[in-house]
Amino acid sequence: MESATSLPAEADTVIVGAGIVGCNLAYQLSELGREDIVVVDQGPMPTTGGSSTHAPGIMFQTTEHKILTKFAGYSRELYSELEGLDGEQAYNKTGGIEVARSDERMDYLRRRVEWAKSWDIPDPQLLSPDEVEEKLPLVDGDQIQGGYFSPSDGQVSGVVACDALARKAIDNGATFVPHTRTEDIEITDGEVREVVTENGTIACNEVVVATNIWARQLGEKIGVHLPIAPVEHQYTMTESLEELSDNQVDITDHPLFENYQNVSGEKAKRLLVGPDRPILRDQDNAMYFRTHGDAYGIGSYNHESIVPDPRELGGNDPDGEQGSVHEFTEYHMNNATHPDRQEKAPRQASNELLPATDGADLEFKYNGMYSTAPNGLPVLGPVEGYNGLWTALGSWVTHAGGVGKSLAEWMENGVPRLGDERIDLAHADVNRFDEHEGSWDFTRDLGAEEYRMIYSIVHPKWVWTDHQRDIRRTPMYHSHKELGAELWAEAGWEEPQWFESNADLLSKYGDRIPERGEWAGKYWSPIEGAETLNVRENVGLHDMTSFNKMEVVGKESGEFLQYLCTNDMDLDVGDVRYTLMCNESGGVRADITVTRTDEDRYLLLTTGREVGTNHVAWVREQSPEDVVVNDVTSSYAAMVCTGPNARKVLSKVTDVDLSDDAFPFFTSQEFYVNNIPVTALRVSYAGELGWELYTPSEYGERLWEHIMEAGEEYDIRPYGNGALNALRIEKGFRLWGEDLHTEHNPYEAGLGWAVDLETDFIGKEAVAAAADGDNIEHKVACLTLDDEDVTVLSHRPVLDGDETIGYIHSAEYGYTIGACVVYTYLPPEYAEPGTEVEILYEGTRYDATVREEPLLE
């Protein structure tokens, strides 16, 4: 690639970091027509010395995370179109095999097949041990129970891909500047002004931070606390093996070899050689393998977490020291130090699975670094409060192509897309983090936890237990503890999932609560079902303090909300309205409840929780200067008293007339509960008679106590999030981030009734097209399983014969209706009530039927 010899004085867009993410983004932006792009990096190009340089480049595409699998699939297709300087295709389509050494792992591999079917990965297969040996003759089949084979998995050299992408971007007008360390970003009045480098400044309108392990240091300089942790793992390459003697490859004549060798040393002669057979993972031992000519590469995550302090990383030494590589720690290869894998050392595991490596010298070895965020997903998008500042962090070679494409579309056209499809990035949004997550203590501990779990069998409901818990307590925390609450962490909040104090309800409701299979029953209690039924038949109290709350204030706030929301927002004081917010392409950005609390003041409520901060950032981004948007989530305690006896309970502690005539549905009033001031909304996410009650946080615990005491004669019970999810899904209420997000427009989601096309709002043109029947490729469908004793979990495929027609967005047992309820999106012809389909779950096909919604009126 032809790099610039001097630093341009100005640019439209500056990308800091020329690793695999920065090169992908520069290419994608240039393909969309941008020409004034400058990419700067502290190292040489294309071998910058970051993790893209030392990574072995294996690409296993399938995960339970939809966006990661979609990113990987797009990356595979992109890299397959790239041509390296040697004239060869950049992507090596070798196939990938993940093996199982235990019954639990074999069950997990069956899930891989089901996720692959859900996310459109081609031809996923389960293999017997003999079939694994046929594809990988050096594997000892006696050590395994089987394998998962994805024929389109493979490998790409980060250096070859970076070079190919950069050359294409340069042809499109982009400029790449090596040996230029970024020292600061100048921001004035919230606007990006220039990038400060060791070689001068570049005036610009936009900056994208794509520095991965160095991101935290740069962020701290501008006051943006990015929870990105550098984490080490080991990689080694054996000496030449007799069993691979036919695979000797001399790579020294490769056009990039000398450049690569200058940065990586002699190991470049193996790293630059692509594998000649399927890549391999032994996740039971947190290890992976690929060939390098006549040697085997051995990667190990099978050791205790090593999280270096970002301030001590330094940069890339011009004499050849890579900042992303630390000295190999022999101890971690030869001893069992992983807290969850104490049975054997990594070297022993390697020798068992690949006997050819037993006794072989490890010729090249190092501790390489990658970056991780608290939920293991990338950190992407525009940073709230900094106009022109974007991030592209926490991504590997496997996903970088998809990251670059979706972010480029976001920057250029306002909406993330992957190919021709919208892709929802809420769980990867840079604004998803709460304030405590910016601390180094939190980032370090969660980085270590993510590393520890990376090859573990992780249940979708799992939450960490050993680190960074008990951070945010609702005012009712101690009351919950006294009642035996099972507390789970969500966005730092300690939230009840169920209450052990309600175990006695099982004697009343237990016969209506079927037992669950081993996987679906993990992190579940039948008490959730008992709490659900008690709310339906009696009365319950739920702590909803963690739900995101915003106040919108100002003389133009009503006009602004009309522009923001799809429904008619002409509200009187005291009116409550359900509405949607859409993005420019008509995708649902959030569903919210809006209450007009005063002439120029509105309360916005959303169930976003761990992605709810995205909603706050979105509203602030759209707001005009004379409208103030305050995040008041922590300012107010919130709870909902709901169920047939809710009116009787609340009437004991207030003199307000709670009748339907005096306090209609979707209205609000301010009054006292005994001596506690509340704003009460006549709404209920549980779908029963109920009132949401909001009070300043210092009053929250006492308000809870007042209501619990008033409800004693009606046997009021607290209930947790498990019951709430069952309650809402029976009533057909959407959960944003699961069965509702930006990949759906309101009409696909069955929420056209929350749209008023007589008003003007963001995304109206696209929404109106959907109202006319255009842009409707999938429609929401409510299914119930025909077997009333079975409960399934999300992300599994919905089938018509062998054809995947959708996947489970959300699922929970409906205790009132007596069947598992599933929400999915299907082609319109399948979404008609009465249609029979199948769901593939844990290797078994279950019959399911599309139902008229809601299941409960």
ABEGO torsion letter per residue (X at the ends): XBBBABBBABBABBBBEABAAAAAAAAAAAAAGBABBBBBBABBOABAGBAAAABAGBBBABBABAAAAAAAAAAAAAAAABBBAAGBBABBBAEBBBBBABAAAAAAAAAAAAAAAAAGBBGBBBBBAAAAAAABAABBAAABAEBBBBAABEBBBAAAAAAAAAAAAAAAGBBBBBGBBBABBBBBGGBBABBBBAAEBBBBABBBBAAEAAAAAAAAAAGBBBBBBBBBBBBBBBBBBAAAAAABBBAAABAAAAAAAAAAEAAAAAAABBBABBBBBBAAAGBBBBBBEABBBBBBABBBBBBBBAAAAEBBBAAGBBAABBBBBAAAAABBABAABAABBAAAAAAAABAAABGBBBABBBBBBBBBBAAGBBBBEBBBGBBGBBBBBGBBAAAAAAAAAAAAAAAAAGBBBBEABBBBAAAABAAABBAAAABAAAAAAAAAAAAAAAABBBBAABBBAABGBGABBBAAAAAAAAAGBBBBBBGGBBBBABBAAAAAAAAAAAAABBBBBAAAABGBBAAAAAAAAAAAABBBBBBAAABBBBBBBEAAAAAAAAAABABBABBBBGBBBBBBBBBAAGBBABBBBBBBABAABBBBBBAAEAAAAAAAAAAAAABBAABBBBBAAAABBBBBBBEAAAAAAAAAABABBABAAABBBGBBBBBBBEABBBBBBBBBAAGBBBBBBBBBAAAAAAAAAAAAAAAAAAGBBBBBAAAAAAAAAAAGBBBBGAABBAABBAAAAGAAAABBAABBBBGAAAAAAAAAGBGBABBBBBBBBABAABBBBBGBBBBBEABBAEBBABBBBBAAAGBBBBBBBBBAAAABBGBBBBBBBGGBBBBBBBBBOBABX
